[in-house]
Amino acid sequence: MSVTYDATAPVVTVSSLVAKTSLPTLTGTVDDSTATVSVTAGGQTVTATVSGTTWTAALTTALADGT
């Protein structure tokens, strides 16, 4: 039996966003389709959905104006 441990963190980017809604969907890229991406915005942390090399995260609690 052999065990392989991947200690290399994935490269994650965040797309710039200026939203007119208090519940935006955040997006970006990731170089590892098996990665788990968590996003923190306005004090809330959500787990993103990763599909291929992109991720999306829909906020569930409204952001304050200017956040």
Long-range contacts (C-beta under 8 A, 24 or more apart in sequence): 10-35, 10-37, 12-37, 12-55, 14-39, 22-62, 22-63, 22-64, 22-65, 23-58, 23-59, 23-60, 23-62, 23-63, 24-59, 24-63, 25-56, 25-57, 25-58, 25-59, 26-56, 26-57, 26-58, 26-59, 27-54, 27-55, 27-56, 27-57, 28-54, 28-55, 29-53, 29-54, 29-55, 30-54, 30-55, 41-67, 42-67
